[in-house]
Amino acid sequence: MDFSWNDAERAYRAELVALLEAKLHENWWNDFAYDGPAGPELMANAREFNRELAARDLVVRHWPEAYGGKNASAWQQIIVSEEMWSNGEPRSSLYLGANWAGPAIMKFGTEAQKQRYLRPIAEGRVLWCQGFSEPEAGTDLANMSTRAELLPGGGYRINGSKVWTSYASRADVCFLLARLDGGGKSGVTCFIVPMDTPGVVVRPIPAIHSPHDFNEVFFTDAVAPEDSRLGEEGQGWDIVTTILHYERIGAARYEYSRRTLDHIVALLRARGLFEDPVVRGECASALAMVEAARLLTYVVIDGRAKDKPPSADTYVARFAMIQADHAVANLGSTYLPDLLVKGGDGMLHAHFTAAITSGIAAGAAEVQLNMISGRYLGLPRGA
Ligand SMILES: Cc1cc2nc3c(=O)[nH]c(=O)nc-3n(C[C@H](O)[C@H](O)[C@H](O)COP(=O)(O)OP(=O)(O)OC[C@H]3O[C@@H](n4cnc5c(N)ncnc54)[C@H](O)[C@@H]3O)c2cc1C
């Protein structure tokens, strides 16, 4: 494997860096840290920024041309992800549509769904949210109780509630998992539900990483049209299993950690703390974790670029990202705690609070380890 970048890839990255430097305002890190990516102003900026990215073919270059892409390799997507995450992710949830909702529709959608949903993602016009977790179903998604029922005249009536739904208050559509009455053994089925459907109510949950990101979403006799079902009735698990591989390494969080680590080292130097061999050793160890996470992610991207089926490498990469996030966050809290508070250093605060959530978002760290132990080591599942 050769992970060096060619000239075209370097030029592509340089274009992104220049665009980000021009677009992110001076107070970016403070706004991002204290108002969160789904704050009203940042969301308005994100929508404008997304259209500009799309106009420059920087959203889904890795998609087929038929759906608005340029048939570029998966490596181009990771370059976009790295540069965006180096700034915390200024696209807001556009990454979700580009990384996994779009690919899921390409793989499992009808032609009409592809026509309807893929172009708006490619053009940076639509924001998605992910309606999987419920009060009694997080790791154990099989516990989900949101129900869909096929109506005699067509369409699905949906009842239930979702929780921790990032960006729901700002999203245009929800990629929803619900249990369809009569839909096979588990009944779990995917739906694409517009957020302005009558009967869909969003209630924000202020959280440590942001006052605006998290939400509860209630579905009360919400009726989604029949063509809102993605895939077959009861095919939800197949679809989710496929897309989780995209979701778990779709966000290049190691780049966020790397940028924060470089910033921490600069601050430690300025305070004369970096001369301490213990501090230097801890920084070096964090750097090793960040770069290990990067290379483990590249292993997965390499497989994807070669059209290999997803493997447990995804979970290894994801777990490495969580460790890297924590190692960098620990450096900040140990040596620069005065800068983590509100009004301190925006980048440190934003990374620190995001790192607190990283071992639970997109599947808990322990669950990644369970997957690795089962798939690689053949260990039995716990009782
Ligand atoms: C920042 C963030 C953003 C999120 N965004 C979304 C979103 O947009 N849409 C959405 O649907 N969900 C979202 N979530 C929810 C997330 O998917 C769940 O929090 C996660 O799946 C864990 O579920 P839970 O919260 O119910 O915790 P639980 O499943 O109760 O797990 C709690 C802890 O118990 C332990 N544990 C549980 N099961 C096992 C096991 N089998 N083996 C070992 N240990 C175990 C782990 O330590 C775990 O951390 C988000 C979460 C966060 C933190």
The ligand as an SDF file (V2000), in Angstrom:
LIG
                    3D

 53 58  0  0  0  0  0  0  0  0999 V2000
  -22.5460   13.3820   19.7780 C   0  0  0  0  0  0  0  0  0  0  0  0
  -23.5930   12.3230   19.5100 C   0  0  0  0  0  0  0  0  0  0  0  0
  -24.3490   12.4170   18.3650 C   0  0  0  0  0  0  0  0  0  0  0  0
  -25.3650   11.4670   18.1250 C   0  0  0  0  0  0  0  0  0  0  0  0
  -26.1440   11.6100   17.0020 N   0  0  0  0  0  0  0  0  0  0  0  0
  -27.1180   10.6990   16.7570 C   0  0  0  0  0  0  0  0  0  0  0  0
  -27.9660   10.8450   15.6230 C   0  0  0  0  0  0  0  0  0  0  0  0
  -27.8510   11.8050   14.8460 O   0  0  0  0  0  0  0  0  0  0  0  0
  -28.9290    9.9160   15.4060 N   0  0  0  0  0  0  0  0  0  0  0  0
  -29.0880    8.8410   16.2380 C   0  0  0  0  0  0  0  0  0  0  0  0
  -29.9440    8.0050   15.9550 O   0  0  0  0  0  0  0  0  0  0  0  0
  -28.3220    8.6810   17.3560 N   0  0  0  0  0  0  0  0  0  0  0  0
  -27.3420    9.5960   17.6240 C   0  0  0  0  0  0  0  0  0  0  0  0
  -26.5600    9.4690   18.7530 N   0  0  0  0  0  0  0  0  0  0  0  0
  -26.8580    8.4010   19.6940 C   0  0  0  0  0  0  0  0  0  0  0  0
  -25.8290    7.3000   19.6740 C   0  0  0  0  0  0  0  0  0  0  0  0
  -25.9370    6.5330   18.4880 O   0  0  0  0  0  0  0  0  0  0  0  0
  -26.0760    6.4610   20.9280 C   0  0  0  0  0  0  0  0  0  0  0  0
  -25.7910    7.2840   22.0440 O   0  0  0  0  0  0  0  0  0  0  0  0
  -25.1950    5.2340   20.9650 C   0  0  0  0  0  0  0  0  0  0  0  0
  -25.5850    4.3230   19.9740 O   0  0  0  0  0  0  0  0  0  0  0  0
  -25.2530    4.5370   22.3390 C   0  0  0  0  0  0  0  0  0  0  0  0
  -26.5760    4.3010   22.7070 O   0  0  0  0  0  0  0  0  0  0  0  0
  -27.1190    4.7600   24.1630 P   0  0  0  0  0  0  0  0  0  0  0  0
  -26.8960    6.2460   24.2770 O   0  0  0  0  0  0  0  0  0  0  0  0
  -28.5010    4.2670   24.3070 O   0  0  0  0  0  0  0  0  0  0  0  0
  -26.1650    4.1020   25.2070 O   0  0  0  0  0  0  0  0  0  0  0  0
  -26.2230    2.5860   25.6930 P   0  0  0  0  0  0  0  0  0  0  0  0
  -26.5190    1.6980   24.5580 O   0  0  0  0  0  0  0  0  0  0  0  0
  -27.1130    2.5330   26.8920 O   0  0  0  0  0  0  0  0  0  0  0  0
  -24.7380    2.3810   26.1350 O   0  0  0  0  0  0  0  0  0  0  0  0
  -24.2070    3.0370   27.3010 C   0  0  0  0  0  0  0  0  0  0  0  0
  -22.8860    2.4190   27.6040 C   0  0  0  0  0  0  0  0  0  0  0  0
  -23.0970    1.0590   27.9880 O   0  0  0  0  0  0  0  0  0  0  0  0
  -22.0560    0.2370   27.5140 C   0  0  0  0  0  0  0  0  0  0  0  0
  -22.5920   -0.8100   26.6420 N   0  0  0  0  0  0  0  0  0  0  0  0
  -23.8280   -0.8530   26.0960 C   0  0  0  0  0  0  0  0  0  0  0  0
  -23.9830   -1.9820   25.3730 N   0  0  0  0  0  0  0  0  0  0  0  0
  -22.8180   -2.6480   25.4500 C   0  0  0  0  0  0  0  0  0  0  0  0
  -22.3620   -3.8720   24.9090 C   0  0  0  0  0  0  0  0  0  0  0  0
  -23.1390   -4.6300   24.1330 N   0  0  0  0  0  0  0  0  0  0  0  0
  -21.1050   -4.2580   25.2020 N   0  0  0  0  0  0  0  0  0  0  0  0
  -20.3010   -3.4910   25.9880 C   0  0  0  0  0  0  0  0  0  0  0  0
  -20.6880   -2.3200   26.5260 N   0  0  0  0  0  0  0  0  0  0  0  0
  -21.9220   -1.9050   26.2680 C   0  0  0  0  0  0  0  0  0  0  0  0
  -21.0940    1.1450   26.8020 C   0  0  0  0  0  0  0  0  0  0  0  0
  -20.1110    1.5650   27.7080 O   0  0  0  0  0  0  0  0  0  0  0  0
  -21.9080    2.3470   26.4220 C   0  0  0  0  0  0  0  0  0  0  0  0
  -21.0840    3.4700   26.3160 O   0  0  0  0  0  0  0  0  0  0  0  0
  -25.5640   10.4040   19.0190 C   0  0  0  0  0  0  0  0  0  0  0  0
  -24.7890   10.3220   20.1850 C   0  0  0  0  0  0  0  0  0  0  0  0
  -23.8210   11.2680   20.4500 C   0  0  0  0  0  0  0  0  0  0  0  0
  -23.0140   11.1760   21.7090 C   0  0  0  0  0  0  0  0  0  0  0  0
  1  2  1  0
  2  3  1  0
  2 52  2  0
  3  4  2  0
  4  5  1  0
  4 50  1  0
  5  6  2  0
  6  7  1  0
  6 13  1  0
  7  8  2  0
  7  9  1  0
  9 10  1  0
 10 11  2  0
 10 12  1  0
 12 13  2  0
 13 14  1  0
 14 15  1  0
 14 50  1  0
 15 16  1  0
 16 17  1  0
 16 18  1  0
 18 19  1  0
 18 20  1  0
 20 21  1  0
 20 22  1  0
 22 23  1  0
 23 24  1  0
 24 25  2  0
 24 26  1  0
 24 27  1  0
 27 28  1  0
 28 29  2  0
 28 30  1  0
 28 31  1  0
 31 32  1  0
 32 33  1  0
 33 34  1  0
 33 48  1  0
 34 35  1  0
 35 36  1  0
 35 46  1  0
 36 37  1  0
 36 45  1  0
 37 38  2  0
 38 39  1  0
 39 40  1  0
 39 45  2  0
 40 41  1  0
 40 42  2  0
 42 43  1  0
 43 44  2  0
 44 45  1  0
 46 47  1  0
 46 48  1  0
 48 49  1  0
 50 51  2  0
 51 52  1  0
 52 53  1  0
M  END
$$$$
